[in-house]
Amino acid sequence: MAAAASSAPFCKSLAKAPRSVRNPGLFVSARHNLKQNFSASHLAAFKTPSLHLFLRSKASEMKPSAPYRSTIRCLFTGIVEEMGEVLDLGPTADGGFDLKISAETILSDVKLGDSIAVNGTCLTVTHFDLATSNFTVGLAPETLRKTSLIELSQGSLVNLERALLPTTRLGGHFVQGHVDGTGEIASLAVEDDSLWVKVRTSPELMKFVVPKGFIAVDGTSLTVVKVYDEECCFDFMLVAYTQQKVVIPLKKVGQKVNLEVDILGKYVERLLSSGGFCR
């Protein structure tokens, strides 16, 4: 997907200033207050030790609040531009969590504050280094809980896509980068040079999945082939070319994928449930 450097992106994100002097003691002290909002099963599921420690430290700081709403406004197409490699991920001294990724295409016109979809999750660039071809994004605790990014580790490959520009050709469908939930790969089956992928997810998301409809899986715009309501599953097929360009074929049965259903379906459901009027 070509990007015109002179055009302003649709995306308007809040740029985070580069991290300043870091105090390791801040994170260490935060670890003493935990176990309020996380069950043992949640913590045991985290595969990366640094993620485990980070979320434990943040648990004690959490207070009941309104449902999470992203302040980022951006738009993607679900056409993956390249696969990047996770170089580093872990907590920062000021209480955040950073994800550092190597890339090439994405960095051609990168700026601080840009939004990049990482496995379909809209994230904000907080630092980049053109000399060493990498960029860094910050992750919130809610992002780690709600997406498949919790399963990443050093060396993992991730799908990358920049936000749309006014001149961008729309090759997929409208993808916001707001992950609705995760699914689990139920099966992988080869047919000739294509790959069938079956995904299991929650009933709450399945009501928005329809045969021949759009869905973004790890940020990849795909067409649903068949829906299995009794199993809470749907499937899609990846042709040979797509298999070489996205991370889905690299995953195994049982691993998580990020899911974003078609925004049109959510609008229709909202209108029907509310009668089209505010209550």
N, C-alpha and C positions, 0 to 999 in steps of 0.2 A: 504494500500500500504506500504510495508515494505521498510525501508530506511537503506542502509548500511553506517554507520558512517564513515568508513574508505575510502569511495569512494568520489572523488571530484564531486560536482554537475555540470551539464551542465551549470547552471546559472552563469553568471558573472555580478554581480550588483555592483553599486557604494555604498559602505558602508558609511552611515552618522554617524558622530561622535555623542556620547551621548550629549544631550542638556546641556549646561553649565548654569551659573547663569542667571536667567531670570529677565527681567526688565518689569513689568506690564505697565509702561508708554509708552513703544514702541507700543504696540497694541492700547492703548487708543488714542495716537496721530495719528495713522494711520487712525482711523475712521473719521477724519475730512476731508479727501480727498477722495471723492467717486463720484458715479453716472456718470462716463464717458462711461463705456462699458456695463452697466447692465440696462435693461429696468425694469419698475415697475412690469411687469408681471413675470419676472424672479425672482425678490426678493420675490414677494408675494407667489411664489410656494414653497419656502424653508420652510420646516416644523420644522426644528430644529433652535431655535433662535441663537445658537452659530455659526451655519453654515451661517446663514443670515448675522450676524455681520462680520464674517471673510471675506466673499466674497465681502461685501460692502467695507471693508477696503482695499482689494487687487485691487479693480476695478480702483482706481485712479493711481495705480502703473503700470498698463498695458500699453504697447506701441505696435504699429503694429509690427509684427515680422513674421518670416517664420513659416510655419505650424508646429505644435507641433510634436516632434519626441522623443520617449522614448529612453534613453541611456541604458536601462536595456535589457539584452539578456538572456532569460530564456525559459524553455519549461515545459509544464504541460500536463496531460493526460485527464483532465476533470472528473477524478474519485475522488469525494470528500472524503477526509480522515476523517473529523469530522466537526461538527457544533460548532462554538464558539459563545460566548455571548459578545456583546458590553458592556464594563464596563464604558467607558468614551470616550467622543470625544469633541473636542473643540480647539479653537485657542491657540497658545503658545505666550509667551511674545516676542519671537524673530521673529514673523511674520509668523510662520508656522501653521500647523494644524495637531493634533495628533489623532489617533484612537487606543484605548486600548482595547484588546480583551482577554478574558479568554479562555484557551485551555489546552489540555493534550497531545494528540498524536503529535501534531505539535511541541511541545517543547522538545521532546525526544532527538533531536540532534541539536537544534537551535543554531545559531551563529549570532552575529551582522553582518549586511549586507546581510543576507540570503533573498531570495525573496519568498514570500508566496502569493498565489492567494486568495484574499478575495472577495467572490462572483464573481470570474473570473477576478478580477483586480490584476495585478502583482504589489505588494507593497514591500518595503524594510523594514526589521526589524531594528529599531533604538534603541530599548531597550527591555530587557526581564527580568523576575523575576521568577526563577524556584520555589522559596519558596511559592509564591502566585499564581503560574500557570497562568501567563499572559504575553503578549508581546505587544509592541507598534510599529505602523507603521506611517510614515508621509504621508500626503495627500497634493498634489499640488492643487491650484485653478482649473487648467484645469481638473484634475481628478474628482473633485467635480462637475464640469459643465457637463462632458461628460458621467458620469456613474450613476447608480442608488444608489450609496453610499450616495447621497445627502438625501435620505429618511431614513437613519439609525438614530436610537436614542438609548439611554441607555436601555439595555435589549433586543435589537434586536438580532436575531440569524443570523449568516453568514456562508456560505460555506467556508471551508479552505482546501487548498492543498499545499504541499511543491513542489518545483521544482524537476524535474526528476533527478535521478542519473543514471550512466551508467548501474547499475544492476537492474533498475526498470522495472517491467513488464508493457508494454504499453496496458492497458485495455480499454482505450477510443480512443481518436484520438489526433493529435498534436494540443495543445492549447498554444498560446503564452502569454496569460494574457493581451493582448492589446485589450481592448474593442473597437469594431467598432462603437457601438452606443447602444441605449436602445430601448426596446420594451415595450408595455403595455399589461398586461393580459386582453384579450378581453372576455374570458369565461372559466369557470371551470365546467366540467361535469363528474359525476361518472358513471362508467360502471363496474358492479360487484365489484371487489376489486381494480380496476385500476382507474386512473384519467386522463381524457383528458384535456389538457391545450392548449388554442388557444391564440396566441400572435400577436398583430398588431405592425408593424414597418414601417419604411420609404421605399419608392420605391428604394432608393439607396442601401439599404441592401437586399431588397427582390430579387434583380436580382441574388444574390449569394445563395439563398435558393432553394434547389431542393428536390423533394420527395425522401425519403430513403437516403438523404445526411446527413452529420454531421453538428451539430451546437452546440455551447456552450451557455447555458442559465444560467446566474449567476454562471458560471464556471463549470456547469455540462454537460458532454458530452452526447448529446441526438441525436436520429435519427428522422428526420422530417418525418411525416406520409403523410400529404397532404398540398399543397400550394394553397392559395386562392388569386390569383393575383388581382381580382377585388376589394377585401377588403384589400389588402396589409397585409394579415395574413398568418400564417402557424400554424399547430398544431403538437402535439406530445403526447405520452402516458407515464405515470409513473406507473410502477408496484408497488405492495404493499411494497416491500422491499425498493425501491428507495424513496418512499414517506416518509419513516421513517428516511432517511439519508440526505436529502437535504432540503433547505428552501423554495423551490418553492411552495409546498402545503400549506405553512403557509401564503402565500400572498393572497390578495383579488383582485377581478376584478378592474382594473383601476390602480393598482400599477405597478411600473417599474421593469424591469429585464434587466440585462446586457446581451448584445449579442456579440458574436464573431463568424463570419462566417468562413467556412473552408478556410484556407490559400491557398489551391490549386486553388480554384475558383478565388481568387484575382490575382494570378499569371497568370492564363489563360486570364482573362479580360485585364490585363496589356499588355500581349503579343499581343493580338488581336487588341487592340486600338492603340498600337504604331508600329505595324508591326514588332516587334521584334528588332527594332533598335533605338538607341538614336537619338534624333533630334537636 
